[in-house]
Amino acid sequence: MAEFTDLEKRVTLWGVAIVFLLSALDQTIVATAMPRIIAELNGLALYSWVTTAYLLSSTVMVPIWGKLGDLYGRKPVLLAGITIFLAGSWLSGLSGEFGDLPLIGSGMVQLIVFRAVQGIGGGALFTTAFAIIGDLYPPRERGKIGGMFGAVFGLSSTLGPLIGGYFTDHGTVTLAGHLVAGWRWVFYLNLPLSLLSLFMIIVKMPKMSHQAKGRIDFVGAALIIATVVPLLLALTFGGHEYPWTSAMVLGLFAGSALGLVLYVFAERFAADPILPLELFKNRVFTTANLAGFLVSMSFMSTVAFLPLFQQLGQGVAATTSGLSQLPLMAGLFTSSILCGRMVSRTGKYKAFMIGGIVVTFAGIWLLSRMHAETTRLDLAWRMLVLGIGLGPGQSLFSIAIQNAMPVERLGVVTSSSQFFRQIGSTMGVAIFGTFLTAHLNAGLGRIMPGVDVGKLRAMGGAAHAGAAPVLPHFIKDIISHAITGVFALGLYVVAAALLVTLFVPRLPLRDRSPMGAQASDKDNETVIPAEAHL
């Protein structure tokens, strides 16, 4: 594999950064608009599924996209992912415009389906971006690059709520006699950014040849889907649509367990498995992936429900709730860049991992102590603390895993790392969304017997642009208490992440680039330190 020039690296890095921004922006811009969306489409009971559908479809596609990138190159995979993501964004914006549709049904169900289409394309964006970084830069330099990408994530997370809130409150327009609701623009805005990234990748990104041989493990891919989908359905339906002990929920759990057993059995004999089981013998791979899984679970369980707390619990407008998240993203932006530079300078990563998780624990604990009367200033400094803690974890776990594995497995370990993080995110939204629904139902039932979360459509009382939701004070208290209770449960997940991170081996970051290492390894096989193995 030929070395890339500095110019090629810079141009490719900027192109990949746009792709990364595209994917990260979508995850934050939608959250701020969700209360207005569920009010218009009458889908509060399906609130968490709009996020879960995207995360679920993108998660199951991550290892498949990663393998395709190894076989056919990163560029065609990235282009395919962007194209599918663009189509999903356009269709999501059209959800409900034409009433109920055959097979798909109501507008809220349409949105969930089209968000799943978005996720199929989105699964290629993150994993391919990180794999390209791994192709271009040695592990020690990846700390600085990873910090920059963490900052891009912070920037998108800052702009997303602002843009989403602004268009939700003020974006309603009439085009050719047709009324276009403001929240639809949070999906349509992906279109020009997708087209720009397509242009950058097609015109500017050099061809990155890959000589990996093999074929896609379709059986393994199908079994991954058969394992993950029933699990998420059980977590979402349990305690809401069906009792936890119902035949439906228990059957889904059983189906997921069976899928996992069959996957493990099938992968032991697969000629070219998507996720080789032997990777789990490496301690860095196992512990860093588990810690990343837990950190992502706590991250999504907090960020996904903050706009709901602000708009329904505190009664603020969507734009205001977006502005209120600026401190969180400022903290994430700053700590990600600083920690990335420090890791590149020192060649050590574990202390920054541990420090970030400790600060994250403190930030979530502070958020769990809030109530409906919490002021914006009080909320701001709590979110700043959380953002500082979240920054280091945006890239360090992936860097540690890439550094501990042989160069020829860069693609599969990168996609595996992203896969486990997205599984954590998906499970976090589903599990904590279930707890939130249960808490809301219990709180409403005590005061208004017979009323549950599915009947709380009055939360959309602010139908006009710029107005805050109008809710009775006692309902705001119920909502605030339920959401902060979810935050408190997240503390247990963060504590588990800290415990696992303590067992991540300390390995020095390599200084050689993947291309140089690959050339050298022809005469001298890559040696992984003994402490990296179980």
WOJOBEL-V964587 format. One record per backbone hydrogen bond with DSSP energy under -0.5 kcal/mol. NH is the residue of the N-H (numbers start at 1). CO is the residue of the C=O. If there is no record, write none. Layout:
nh = (NH | NH)
co = (CO | CO)
//
This chain:
nh = (9 | 10 | 11 | 12 | 13 | 14 | 15 | 16 | 17 | 18 | 19 | 20 | 21 | 22 | 23 | 24 | 25 | 26 | 27 | 28 | 28 | 29 | 30 | 32 | 33 | 34 | 34 | 37 | 38 | 39 | 40 | 41 | 43 | 46 | 47 | 49 | 50 | 50 | 51 | 52 | 53 | 54 | 55 | 56 | 57 | 58 | 59 | 60 | 61 | 62 | 62 | 63 | 65 | 66 | 67 | 68 | 69 | 70 | 71 | 72 | 73 | 77 | 78 | 79 | 80 | 81 | 82 | 83 | 84 | 85 | 86 | 87 | 88 | 89 | 90 | 91 | 92 | 93 | 94 | 95 | 97 | 99 | 101 | 104 | 105 | 110 | 111 | 112 | 113 | 114 | 115 | 116 | 117 | 118 | 119 | 120 | 121 | 122 | 123 | 124 | 125 | 125 | 126 | 127 | 128 | 129 | 130 | 131 | 132 | 133 | 134 | 135 | 136 | 137 | 139 | 140 | 141 | 142 | 143 | 143 | 145 | 146 | 147 | 148 | 149 | 150 | 151 | 152 | 153 | 154 | 155 | 156 | 157 | 158 | 159 | 160 | 161 | 162 | 163 | 164 | 165 | 166 | 167 | 168 | 169 | 170 | 171 | 173 | 175 | 175 | 176 | 178 | 180 | 181 | 184 | 185 | 186 | 187 | 188 | 189 | 190 | 191 | 192 | 193 | 194 | 195 | 196 | 197 | 198 | 199 | 200 | 201 | 202 | 203 | 204 | 205 | 205 | 209 | 212 | 218 | 221 | 222 | 223 | 224 | 225 | 226 | 227 | 228 | 229 | 231 | 232 | 233 | 234 | 235 | 236 | 237 | 238 | 239 | 240 | 240 | 241 | 242 | 246 | 250 | 251 | 252 | 253 | 254 | 255 | 256 | 257 | 258 | 259 | 260 | 261 | 262 | 263 | 264 | 265 | 266 | 267 | 268 | 269 | 269 | 270 | 273 | 279 | 280 | 281 | 282 | 283 | 283 | 284 | 286 | 287 | 288 | 289 | 290 | 291 | 292 | 293 | 294 | 295 | 296 | 297 | 298 | 299 | 300 | 301 | 302 | 302 | 303 | 304 | 305 | 306 | 306 | 307 | 309 | 310 | 311 | 312 | 313 | 313 | 314 | 316 | 319 | 321 | 322 | 323 | 324 | 325 | 325 | 326 | 329 | 330 | 331 | 332 | 333 | 334 | 335 | 336 | 337 | 338 | 339 | 340 | 341 | 342 | 343 | 344 | 345 | 346 | 347 | 353 | 354 | 355 | 356 | 357 | 358 | 359 | 360 | 361 | 362 | 363 | 364 | 365 | 366 | 367 | 368 | 369 | 369 | 370 | 374 | 379 | 380 | 381 | 382 | 383 | 384 | 385 | 386 | 387 | 388 | 389 | 390 | 391 | 392 | 394 | 395 | 396 | 399 | 400 | 401 | 402 | 403 | 404 | 405 | 405 | 409 | 410 | 413 | 414 | 415 | 416 | 417 | 418 | 419 | 420 | 421 | 422 | 423 | 424 | 425 | 426 | 427 | 428 | 429 | 430 | 431 | 432 | 433 | 434 | 435 | 436 | 437 | 438 | 439 | 440 | 441 | 442 | 443 | 444 | 445 | 446 | 447 | 448 | 451 | 455 | 456 | 457 | 459 | 460 | 461 | 463 | 467 | 471 | 475 | 476 | 477 | 478 | 479 | 480 | 481 | 482 | 483 | 484 | 485 | 486 | 487 | 488 | 489 | 490 | 491 | 491 | 492 | 493 | 494 | 495 | 496 | 497 | 498 | 499 | 500 | 501 | 502 | 503 | 504 | 507 | 509 | 517 | 518 | 519 | 520 | 521 | 522 | 523 | 524 | 528 | 529 | 532 | 533 | 534)
co = (5 | 6 | 7 | 8 | 9 | 10 | 11 | 12 | 13 | 14 | 15 | 16 | 17 | 18 | 19 | 20 | 21 | 22 | 23 | 24 | 25 | 25 | 26 | 28 | 29 | 30 | 31 | 33 | 34 | 35 | 36 | 37 | 38 | 43 | 44 | 46 | 46 | 47 | 47 | 48 | 49 | 50 | 51 | 52 | 53 | 54 | 55 | 56 | 57 | 58 | 59 | 59 | 61 | 62 | 63 | 64 | 65 | 66 | 67 | 68 | 69 | 73 | 74 | 75 | 76 | 77 | 78 | 79 | 80 | 81 | 82 | 83 | 84 | 85 | 86 | 87 | 88 | 89 | 90 | 92 | 94 | 96 | 105 | 102 | 101 | 106 | 107 | 108 | 109 | 110 | 111 | 112 | 113 | 114 | 115 | 116 | 117 | 118 | 119 | 121 | 121 | 122 | 122 | 123 | 124 | 125 | 126 | 127 | 128 | 129 | 130 | 131 | 132 | 133 | 512 | 510 | 138 | 138 | 139 | 140 | 141 | 142 | 143 | 144 | 145 | 146 | 147 | 148 | 149 | 150 | 151 | 152 | 153 | 154 | 155 | 156 | 157 | 158 | 159 | 160 | 161 | 162 | 163 | 164 | 165 | 166 | 167 | 180 | 173 | 178 | 174 | 175 | 173 | 179 | 181 | 182 | 183 | 184 | 184 | 185 | 187 | 188 | 188 | 189 | 190 | 191 | 192 | 193 | 194 | 195 | 196 | 197 | 198 | 199 | 200 | 200 | 201 | 207 | 70 | 216 | 217 | 218 | 219 | 220 | 221 | 222 | 223 | 224 | 225 | 227 | 228 | 229 | 230 | 231 | 232 | 233 | 234 | 242 | 237 | 242 | 237 | 237 | 243 | 246 | 247 | 248 | 249 | 250 | 251 | 252 | 253 | 254 | 255 | 256 | 257 | 258 | 259 | 260 | 261 | 262 | 263 | 264 | 265 | 266 | 266 | 270 | 276 | 277 | 278 | 279 | 281 | 532 | 532 | 282 | 283 | 284 | 285 | 286 | 287 | 288 | 289 | 290 | 291 | 292 | 293 | 294 | 295 | 296 | 297 | 298 | 299 | 299 | 300 | 302 | 302 | 303 | 303 | 305 | 306 | 307 | 308 | 308 | 309 | 309 | 310 | 165 | 317 | 318 | 319 | 320 | 321 | 322 | 323 | 325 | 326 | 327 | 328 | 329 | 330 | 331 | 332 | 333 | 334 | 335 | 336 | 337 | 338 | 339 | 340 | 341 | 342 | 343 | 349 | 350 | 351 | 352 | 353 | 354 | 355 | 356 | 357 | 358 | 359 | 360 | 361 | 362 | 363 | 364 | 365 | 366 | 367 | 371 | 375 | 376 | 377 | 378 | 379 | 380 | 381 | 382 | 383 | 384 | 385 | 386 | 387 | 388 | 391 | 392 | 392 | 395 | 396 | 397 | 398 | 399 | 400 | 401 | 402 | 406 | 407 | 409 | 410 | 411 | 412 | 413 | 414 | 415 | 416 | 417 | 418 | 419 | 420 | 421 | 422 | 423 | 424 | 425 | 426 | 427 | 428 | 429 | 430 | 431 | 432 | 433 | 434 | 435 | 436 | 437 | 438 | 439 | 440 | 441 | 442 | 443 | 444 | 448 | 452 | 453 | 455 | 456 | 457 | 458 | 461 | 464 | 469 | 472 | 472 | 473 | 474 | 475 | 476 | 477 | 478 | 479 | 480 | 481 | 482 | 483 | 484 | 485 | 486 | 487 | 488 | 489 | 489 | 490 | 491 | 492 | 493 | 494 | 495 | 496 | 497 | 498 | 500 | 501 | 505 | 347 | 513 | 514 | 515 | 516 | 517 | 519 | 520 | 520 | 526 | 527 | 529 | 530 | 281)
//
